[in-house]
Amino acid sequence: MTSTLSAAQRGHLQRVVLANGATLLLGQNPTVEILAAYCFFRGGRRMERPEQAGLSNLMAAVLAKGTQQRDAQAIAAWVESLGASLSVDSAADYFEVGLRCVAADFPALLGLLSEILQDPSFPEAEVERERALMLQSIRAQQERPFHLAFEQVRQALYGKHPYALPGLGWPETVASLTREDLRAYHATYCRPDRMVMAVIGPEPPQQMAERIEAALAGWSVPARSPLDPILPSLPPVEQPQLLKQAQPTQQTTIMVGFRGATAGTPDYAALKLLCTYLGNGLSSRLFVELRERCSLAYEVSAFYATRQDPAPFVAYMATAADNTVMALERLQAEIHRLHEHPLTQEELELARRKLLGQYALSKQTNAQVAQLAGWYETLGLGMEFDQEYRQQIAQLTAPHLHQAVRTYLVTPVVALVGPEAALARVELPL
């Protein structure tokens, strides 16, 4: 075996680097017969140019729809006959190929996985079919207030940075993509030295490593290494912005966005905990104040993603059109409250327990653990970040969170989508 195994086991996983540069994260769970494998590649829309927006998503949609040896129907029929699942997905910072199966079927399915990674055929008919589906999805998104509001926030926060691009692309860019574009993107970014493969199953890691290395033995690193694009600088957000988009509905969607911290930085965990306190679940501050006490929100929440570059921190709500002004004022008042009043120790501990509990629940299956480890490794955080993140959350204090509020939740981008008459009543200054 030509791979090198790391000397120490990290958590429940071991890191193996194959001779062709592929990184394996391998874990053993002998209590179940189900195996989960996820192959991550740095890519996603972070590697897209504006004129090719949607390229990564279209490539992912067609990747498993044919190889040089099998067509889409043969692949789907075989996977289904084994009760397995095969998925391909694209996100902001990566694309992934996932496989879940009974462990006894893994050697055979590993051959199929190798074909998909190395020799996809990108059949023209499948490209056209998936392109049509993407265009339908894009048109459907244009009718969703949440999507329209987030698109405004995203573009204001990120300017020419790829994070401003819509995941599905624009109709004109998707319509212009060709089969050759997909092949070129695949050849550039789907290569062994850019792959992190996380696998958890009942077999010992050494045995799994030998199987995978044999299956990928013919996959070599191309002579020419790709150059990741030089990303544009993030635009400064120096003043509050108010963005409006009229839509003939009976309610208004209100979104307040800020540019947060990069995953793995000291402030990342603080913003995650703040997001949990502010808008995660029925006990969150926004839900209790704006929905339960004030009856202003049909729905209300907050989210903060894990990204390689600074991620958006967003609070949003849907309210009756007549309540637009009052709802926005109350939502902003909750953010201002974070500036003026640090969390009490009780509030901090409640949010901490909720976040750590939900994080633990998100890692109950082989698939969930493998996907999270592969994700962290691909982002450059290392699979060890799973433990580091929990330690960071456990060590946070109210002053830490207050400093994060005063650093990041400062200059809002406010997006409104709703009836024109309701939006006209909202003006700067915010």
Number of C-alpha atoms within 10 A of each C-alpha: 10 10 17 13 16 11 9 9 12 14 11 12 22 21 24 22 19 22 17 19 17 22 25 28 25 26 27 20 17 12 8 13 13 21 26 24 26 29 28 28 25 23 24 25 28 24 23 22 16 18 14 20 26 27 28 28 26 27 27 22 22 25 27 27 23 22 21 13 13 17 17 17 10 13 18 17 11 13 18 12 8 12 12 19 13 18 14 19 18 24 18 23 22 21 24 24 21 21 21 24 20 16 17 13 16 23 14 10 20 18 15 20 22 18 20 21 20 20 18 21 22 23 18 12 12 20 21 17 13 18 24 14 14 22 18 12 13 18 13 11 14 12 11 13 22 20 16 20 23 24 17 22 27 23 16 23 25 22 16 17 21 23 25 19 24 19 21 22 24 19 17 12 15 22 16 13 20 16 18 11 16 21 16 13 16 20 15 17 22 21 21 23 20 20 22 27 29 29 31 30 27 19 18 14 23 15 10 21 24 14 16 19 20 13 18 20 13 11 17 15 15 13 6 7 11 12 8 12 10 8 13 11 10 16 12 12 16 9 11 15 19 19 17 19 15 16 18 11 14 12 21 30 29 26 27 26 27 25 26 25 27 18 22 20 11 14 21 24 26 24 24 24 22 26 22 23 24 24 22 21 16 13 16 21 19 28 25 17 17 21 18 12 10 12 15 23 23 15 14 26 22 23 19 22 17 20 20 19 18 20 22 23 22 24 23 26 25 24 26 18 20 16 17 23 18 13 23 22 13 16 22 16 12 15 18 15 12 17 19 11 10 18 20 11 11 9 14 19 17 15 23 22 14 19 21 16 11 11 13 11 11 12 14 10 16 21 21 15 21 27 24 18 24 26 27 21 22 25 20 13 17 16 24 14 17 16 11 15 17 16 12 16 18 14 12 17 16 17 11 16 23 19 15 22 22 13 14 16 21 19 17 25 23 26 25 30 29 25 21 16 12 20 21 11 10 17 10 7 8 13
